Amino acid sequence: MPDIQPKITKSHRTKKPLIDIGMISHGTLTVIDIQESRRFYEEVLGFEVIQHAPVGLLIRKGTDHVYVVVEEGQESPMRLLDHNGLDVQSNEAVNDAHAKLTEVKDQYGLKRITKPQEQHGAYSFYFEDLNSCWWEILAGREHGYSFAYADPHRDMTAKDDIDPDLMDHAFDDNFIGDLTAKRAQTDNT
């Protein structure tokens, strides 16, 4: 595994990017069996599902962002780090989801389910589905991670007053609160 050092990046934003992108519209998931996958998406996760092709589905939940699901007929494992996040309303809902998935693990071909815990600023757990895709169920905030764009203190871009080695995660509210207070004191002196 490569040795990755925490770092603060510099922005390369431009008023006119090379390509005029309107939105991130979709991602792609590959599945072994489209029928079993559809059953899982609808019965377990409650996704909206339509079949748009003989080997393809469109899935979504709570947003316009869509996943295109393509039957590949063979396993195409996803790394845990490449997971997809599914937000629930509370820590209790995380625990409830964990209990329910554990109960139906064999029925839906789930491979692994981690234990719920506080991590990266949220209470959550991960599970690997029948297609070796990883999902995280977390006690999320309204609109997911969008809140971070509205809080300028969350953007570490080109900041020289942050030691990345001392920070657990960008969504560590205590770290951001302490940093904001430190910056306010510096600005007042």
Secondary structure, 3 states (H helix, E strand, C coil): CCCCCCCCCCCCCCCCCCCCCCCCCEEEEEECCHHHHHHHHHHHCCCEEEEEECCEEEEECCCCCEEEEEECCCCCCCCHHHCEEEEECCHHHHHHHHHHHHHHCCCCCCCEECCCEEECCEEEEEEECCCCCEEEEEECCCCHHHHHHHCHHHCCCCCCCCCHHHCCCCCCHHHHHHHHHHHHHHHHC
